[in-house]
Amino acid sequence: MDQKENLKALYIQEQDRKRIARDLHDVSLQNLAHLAHKLELAGMMMDKDPVGAKLELHIINKKLHEVIDDIRDIIFDLRPMTFDDLGFRESVERLLSVINAEGQYEIDADLSDVSCENDLILMNIFRIIQEILNNIVEHAEAHRIVIRCFQEDHTCHIFLSDDGVGFDEEDLENMEGKHFGISIIRERVNLLRGELLIRSHAGEGTQIQIKIPL
């Protein structure tokens, strides 16, 4: 791996660290600090208003379980346990379940298991799919997501599309500078010696096709 590719890999790692740090700070740490404050108030209320204090403790308990679920999601982002236990396809299925927890998307998924002797390649393919889905959730304003993933001739084929707001393809280069997600997807695909094709039109959604040698 030459210096340019080393820098690409370091860039991806640094963006992953930033995302994890942001999630921990914005979600978990702020919520825990808020719960600690409410716990202090409940302690002060215990003698004067035991019923109110018990109600506060019930609310704190509920919120604490929500924080635990948030931390589980962050851990899943770091290294999905299903990836080691059940494999690639089940990990992608779990990822789809997580992003569609509230049922806001119509998801059409056709997933085959992908096998490779190098576990690092499979994990990076998973990360690519994860980054594309995160982009759809954050930017596309979509209602329907289509995903196809299969292995053929020692190559992993990925197709992802949405019916969101899309963008004009001539703006793609400028968008890569603004949206880390797109640039990270491209860098990961390049590091895996893969091919990436992005097609989109404003108001007509986005289609992404990827081929990665296994």
C-alpha positions as CSV (number, residue, x, y, z in Angstrom):
1,M,0.0,0.0,0.0
2,D,1.5,3.3,-1.1
3,Q,1.5,6.6,0.9
4,K,-1.6,7.9,-0.9
5,E,-3.6,4.8,0.0
6,N,-2.3,4.9,3.6
7,L,-3.6,8.4,3.9
8,K,-7.0,7.3,2.5
9,A,-7.2,4.6,5.1
10,L,-6.2,7.0,7.9
11,Y,-8.8,9.5,6.7
12,I,-11.5,6.9,6.9
13,Q,-10.4,5.8,10.4
14,E,-10.4,9.4,11.5
15,Q,-13.9,10.1,10.2
16,D,-15.2,6.9,11.9
17,R,-13.7,8.1,15.2
18,K,-15.3,11.5,14.8
19,R,-18.7,10.0,14.1
20,I,-18.4,7.7,17.2
21,A,-17.2,10.6,19.4
22,R,-20.1,12.7,18.1
23,D,-22.7,10.0,18.8
24,L,-21.3,9.4,22.3
25,H,-21.3,13.1,23.2
26,D,-24.6,14.1,21.5
27,V,-26.6,11.2,22.6
28,S,-25.2,9.1,25.5
29,L,-23.2,11.6,27.6
30,Q,-25.7,14.4,27.4
31,N,-28.5,12.1,28.3
32,L,-26.6,10.6,31.2
33,A,-25.7,14.0,32.5
34,H,-29.4,14.9,32.4
35,L,-30.4,11.8,34.2
36,A,-27.8,12.4,36.9
37,H,-29.3,15.8,37.5
38,K,-32.9,14.3,37.7
39,L,-31.6,11.7,40.1
40,E,-30.3,14.4,42.4
41,L,-33.6,16.1,42.3
42,A,-35.4,12.9,43.1
43,G,-33.2,12.4,46.1
44,M,-34.0,15.8,47.4
45,M,-37.8,15.2,46.9
46,M,-37.7,11.8,48.7
47,D,-38.7,13.1,52.2
48,K,-41.0,15.9,51.2
49,D,-42.8,14.3,48.2
50,P,-42.2,10.5,48.1
51,V,-44.9,10.0,45.5
52,G,-43.3,12.6,43.2
53,A,-39.9,11.1,43.8
54,K,-41.0,7.6,42.9
55,L,-42.5,9.0,39.7
56,E,-39.2,10.7,38.8
57,L,-37.4,7.5,39.5
58,H,-39.7,5.7,37.2
59,I,-39.0,8.2,34.4
60,I,-35.3,8.0,35.0
61,N,-35.4,4.2,34.8
62,K,-37.2,4.4,31.5
63,K,-34.8,7.0,30.1
64,L,-31.8,5.0,31.3
65,H,-32.9,2.0,29.3
66,E,-33.1,4.2,26.3
67,V,-29.5,5.3,26.8
68,I,-28.5,1.7,27.1
69,D,-30.1,1.0,23.8
70,D,-28.3,4.0,22.2
71,I,-25.0,2.7,23.5
72,R,-25.8,-0.8,22.1
73,D,-26.4,0.8,18.7
74,I,-23.0,2.6,18.9
75,I,-21.3,-0.7,19.8
76,F,-23.1,-2.3,16.9
77,D,-21.6,0.4,14.6
78,L,-18.1,-0.4,16.0
79,R,-18.3,-4.1,15.4
80,P,-21.7,-5.8,14.9
81,M,-21.8,-8.9,17.1
82,T,-24.0,-10.6,14.4
83,F,-21.2,-10.2,12.0
84,D,-19.0,-12.6,14.0
85,D,-21.9,-14.9,15.2
86,L,-24.2,-15.1,12.2
87,G,-22.4,-13.7,9.2
88,F,-22.6,-10.9,6.6
89,R,-26.2,-11.2,5.4
90,E,-27.7,-11.2,8.9
91,S,-25.6,-8.2,9.8
92,V,-27.0,-6.3,6.9
93,E,-30.5,-7.4,7.8
94,R,-30.0,-6.1,11.3
95,L,-28.7,-2.8,9.9
96,L,-31.9,-2.5,7.9
97,S,-34.0,-3.2,10.9
98,V,-32.2,-0.5,12.9
99,I,-32.7,2.2,10.4
100,N,-36.3,1.3,9.9
101,A,-37.1,0.8,13.6
102,E,-40.1,3.2,13.3
103,G,-41.3,1.8,10.0
104,Q,-40.8,5.0,8.1
105,Y,-39.4,3.2,5.0
106,E,-40.7,0.7,2.6
107,I,-37.6,-1.6,2.2
108,D,-37.2,-4.0,-0.7
109,A,-34.2,-6.2,0.2
110,D,-32.8,-9.2,-1.7
111,L,-29.6,-10.3,0.1
112,S,-27.4,-13.3,-0.4
113,D,-24.6,-14.3,1.8
114,V,-21.2,-13.2,0.7
115,S,-18.1,-15.1,1.6
116,C,-14.5,-14.2,1.5
117,E,-11.3,-15.6,3.2
118,N,-10.4,-12.0,4.2
119,D,-12.8,-10.9,7.0
120,L,-11.5,-7.3,6.6
121,I,-12.9,-7.1,3.1
122,L,-16.3,-8.3,4.2
123,M,-16.3,-5.8,7.1
124,N,-15.5,-3.0,4.8
125,I,-18.3,-4.0,2.4
126,F,-20.6,-3.9,5.3
127,R,-19.3,-0.4,6.2
128,I,-19.9,0.8,2.6
129,I,-23.6,-0.4,2.8
130,Q,-23.9,1.2,6.2
131,E,-22.5,4.5,5.0
132,I,-24.9,4.5,2.0
133,L,-27.9,3.8,4.2
134,N,-26.8,6.5,6.7
135,N,-26.6,9.0,3.8
136,I,-30.2,8.0,2.7
137,V,-31.5,8.5,6.3
138,E,-29.7,11.9,6.7
139,H,-30.1,13.5,3.3
140,A,-32.4,11.7,0.9
141,E,-35.9,12.3,2.5
142,A,-36.8,9.0,1.0
143,H,-39.8,6.7,1.5
144,R,-38.6,3.6,-0.3
145,I,-35.2,1.8,-0.3
146,V,-34.2,-1.0,-2.6
147,I,-31.1,-3.1,-1.8
148,R,-29.6,-6.0,-3.7
149,C,-26.4,-7.7,-2.7
150,F,-25.0,-11.0,-4.1
151,Q,-21.8,-12.8,-5.0
152,E,-20.9,-13.8,-8.5
153,D,-17.6,-14.8,-10.1
154,H,-15.6,-13.9,-7.0
155,T,-17.1,-10.4,-7.0
156,C,-19.6,-8.8,-4.6
157,H,-22.3,-6.9,-6.4
158,I,-24.2,-4.2,-4.5
159,F,-27.2,-2.1,-5.7
160,L,-28.9,0.5,-3.6
161,S,-31.5,3.0,-4.6
162,D,-34.0,5.4,-3.0
163,D,-36.9,7.5,-4.1
164,G,-35.6,10.6,-2.3
165,V,-34.7,14.2,-3.4
166,G,-31.7,13.1,-5.4
167,F,-29.3,15.6,-6.9
168,D,-27.8,16.7,-10.3
169,E,-24.9,14.4,-11.2
170,E,-22.8,17.4,-12.3
171,D,-22.9,18.6,-8.6
172,L,-21.5,15.2,-7.4
173,E,-17.9,16.4,-7.1
174,N,-18.8,19.5,-5.1
175,M,-21.1,17.3,-2.9
176,E,-18.2,15.0,-2.1
177,G,-16.4,17.9,-0.5
178,K,-19.4,18.8,1.7
179,H,-20.7,15.3,2.5
180,F,-18.1,13.1,4.1
181,G,-20.4,10.1,3.5
182,I,-20.0,10.1,-0.2
183,S,-16.2,10.6,-0.1
184,I,-15.8,7.9,2.5
185,I,-17.8,5.5,0.3
186,R,-15.6,6.2,-2.7
187,E,-12.4,5.9,-0.7
188,R,-13.5,2.5,0.8
189,V,-14.4,1.2,-2.7
190,N,-11.1,2.4,-4.1
191,L,-9.1,0.8,-1.3
192,L,-10.9,-2.5,-2.1
193,R,-10.0,-2.1,-5.8
194,G,-13.7,-1.9,-6.6
195,E,-16.0,0.0,-9.0
196,L,-18.5,2.6,-8.0
197,L,-21.3,4.1,-10.1
198,I,-23.6,6.8,-8.7
199,R,-26.6,8.0,-10.7
200,S,-29.1,10.6,-9.6
201,H,-31.3,13.4,-10.8
202,A,-32.9,16.1,-8.6
203,G,-36.3,15.0,-7.4
204,E,-35.8,11.4,-8.9
205,G,-33.9,9.6,-6.2
206,T,-30.4,8.0,-6.3
207,Q,-29.0,4.7,-7.6
208,I,-25.6,3.3,-6.5
209,Q,-24.0,0.3,-8.0
210,I,-20.8,-1.2,-6.6
211,K,-18.6,-4.1,-7.6
212,I,-15.9,-5.4,-5.2
213,P,-13.5,-8.2,-6.0
214,L,-13.4,-10.9,-3.3
